[in-house]
Amino acid sequence: MTPQPVTARERGATVIPDRVVARIAARAGREALVAQPYRPARTTPRTPDASAQVHGGSARIRLVIELPYPIDLAAATRELQRQVTQRVGRLTGLEVTEVALAIRRLIPEGSDGRVGRVY
């Protein structure tokens, strides 16, 4: 007797929790920041804070990032959004419909990223 193929409805579905997609997005964001040509060679960017909302087969992502200054913000953020969208989509199978970015702070060139006390 030959087994009958099982329909998709009978197989069930894989559900990826929001927090898992957020962790993947944070890692993808860090990878994208490290790979950017505008990044000063001696500083390693922090892993972005991330949150995600998954509904059905799509995801919306929010990243909070730090960027070097001076920088072309529009070009840098567009490229970051593109890379995160592709990477998260490839790893999860979800359609990433939005990657919202919030810039926590800009780190001046030559700075170690710490803010000192001004007298």
C-alpha distance (Angstrom), angle and dihedral (degrees) to the residues before:
residue distance angle dihedral
M1 . . .
T2 3.83 . .
P3 3.82 116.1 .
Q4 3.78 114.4 -116.8
P5 3.82 118.2 -122.9
V6 3.77 113.6 -100.4
T7 3.80 115.6 -124.8
A8 3.79 120.6 -125.5
R9 3.80 90.8 -111.6
E10 3.80 91.3 57.2
R11 3.82 93.5 46.2
G12 3.79 93.7 58.3
A13 3.77 127.9 -141.4
T14 3.77 138.9 -79.0
V15 3.79 111.3 -120.8
I16 3.78 119.0 -161.2
P17 3.82 112.3 -160.2
D18 3.81 120.4 -128.7
R19 3.81 92.3 -114.6
V20 3.81 91.9 55.1
V21 3.80 91.9 51.0
A22 3.83 88.7 47.2
R23 3.82 91.3 54.0
I24 3.79 91.3 48.5
A25 3.82 89.9 48.5
A26 3.82 91.8 49.9
R27 3.81 91.1 52.1
A28 3.81 91.6 45.2
G29 3.81 89.4 49.7
R30 3.79 92.0 52.1
E31 3.80 91.7 47.9
A32 3.80 89.9 50.4
L33 3.83 92.3 48.6
V34 3.81 91.9 49.9
A35 3.82 91.4 50.2
Q36 3.81 95.9 50.6
P37 3.81 117.0 112.3
Y38 3.83 92.3 -141.1
R39 3.81 92.7 63.3
P40 3.81 115.9 107.0
A41 3.81 107.5 -114.7
R42 3.79 96.4 -129.1
T43 3.78 99.5 52.2
T44 3.79 124.9 74.2
P45 3.80 113.1 -149.5
R46 3.79 119.6 -124.2
T47 3.77 118.0 -110.7
P48 3.81 106.5 -98.1
D49 3.78 120.5 -113.3
A50 3.79 106.6 -114.0
S51 3.76 141.4 -168.2
A52 3.79 129.9 178.8
Q53 3.76 140.0 -167.3
V54 3.79 116.7 -154.7
H55 3.80 121.0 -164.5
G56 3.78 118.2 173.1
G57 3.78 107.9 -49.2
S58 3.80 97.6 -16.8
A59 3.79 137.4 77.3
R60 3.79 137.2 -159.3
I61 3.79 116.0 -155.3
R62 3.80 133.6 -163.4
L63 3.81 121.7 -165.3
V64 3.80 127.8 -172.9
I65 3.80 108.4 -154.1
E66 3.78 144.9 176.4
L67 3.79 120.2 -138.2
P68 3.80 134.5 -170.7
Y69 3.81 119.0 -106.8
P70 2.99 131.6 -102.3
I71 3.80 97.0 38.5
D72 3.78 140.5 139.1
L73 3.81 94.4 -105.7
A74 3.80 96.1 -169.2
A75 3.81 94.9 52.3
A76 3.79 94.4 41.5
T77 3.80 94.8 49.5
R78 3.81 93.8 44.6
E79 3.80 90.5 52.9
L80 3.81 91.9 46.1
Q81 3.81 91.1 50.9
R82 3.81 91.3 48.3
Q83 3.80 94.0 50.3
V84 3.82 94.9 45.1
T85 3.82 91.3 47.8
Q86 3.79 92.0 52.1
R87 3.80 96.5 42.7
V88 3.81 96.8 46.4
G89 3.80 91.1 44.3
R90 3.79 91.8 50.5
L91 3.82 94.4 47.2
T92 3.81 98.5 42.8
G93 3.79 105.4 27.2
L94 3.80 88.8 -128.1
E95 3.78 124.5 130.7
V96 3.81 106.1 -118.5
T97 3.80 104.5 -144.6
E98 3.81 98.1 176.8
V99 3.79 139.7 16.7
A100 3.80 107.2 -171.3
L101 3.79 116.0 -167.6
A102 3.78 129.1 -156.5
I103 3.78 116.7 -171.8
R104 3.81 109.0 -140.6
R105 3.78 93.2 -171.0
L106 3.77 145.6 -27.5
I107 3.80 115.4 -119.5
P108 3.82 112.9 -143.7
E109 3.80 117.4 -125.1
G110 3.79 111.0 -95.1
S111 3.81 92.0 24.3
D112 3.79 123.2 118.8
G113 3.81 88.6 -139.7
R114 3.79 96.2 -104.8
V115 3.74 120.6 119.3
G116 3.77 113.6 -134.1
R117 3.76 130.1 -157.3
V118 3.80 115.6 -89.8
Y119 3.79 116.8 -146.2
